[in-house]
Amino acid sequence: MILSRLHPIEEAVRSRAAEIEWVLLDSARRDRRIGELARLCRERHVPVRFGTREALDRVARNHQGALARMAARGDASEEEALAGETGRRLVIGLDGIEDPQNLGATLRVADGVGAAVELPERGSAPLSEAAARSSAGAIERVPVARVGNLRRFLDRLKEKGFRVVGLDAAGTDLYREDLTGDLAIVLGAEGRGMRRLVREGCDVVVRLPMRGALASLNVATAAAAVGYEAVRQRDFSGRGAD
């Protein structure tokens, strides 16, 4: 896999240095960011090459003067995705998210709220360079597991004490629901939403209040709205202003 742009490459060097074949830098750049990346590569024993901007352009667009060749990111196991302190675990389930940029943006949200991500094996976006780029490095930190059947996975989560909350326009008001404890947030593809069996596997289905002309938000924005409401309820509910 070819990874482009400075921040995703920096995160990959920090977390998976042994899996990077080389980092290619624009030989004409002498600025601080390129210098810091070169130093980080030397510290982690990652081979660094230099080439012309034209050579980098032939491989990727908008590369910011840096490319890396590395092994594709592997999926986490279900056990890794569900690891954490009981009563505070958070999982985001994505049903039929095919756009790698949407996946990457949702991984960035998951990193922010401290969640793992679960995807069905079929019909889901890969952990590609496009997903890595839009995740701004979060792809290297968020456990991403793939399951054969998302509905059956939700049933297993409930057996493990998770409450499963789906997001759909026909649901109840998000802000009336308890989002504390071990929680799985399930979102469907933009437009189509969750599949029927997945929706039926949820303990409750909630909606975001939409006050304007739009009927819905993209999956990453919706995940952020629900995820940070869960964070608020867990960590700040009942506290006075600091």
PyMOL commands that set and color helices and strands:
alter all, ss='L'
color gray80, all
select helices_A, chain A and resi 6-19+32-43+53-57+78-81+100-113+129-134+138-140+150-159+174-176+196-200+219-235
alter helices_A, ss='H'
color red, helices_A
select strands_A, chain A and resi 2-4+20-26+48-51+66-70+90-95+116-120+144-147+163-173+183-188+204-207
alter strands_A, ss='S'
color yellow, strands_A
deselect
rebuild
show_as cartoon
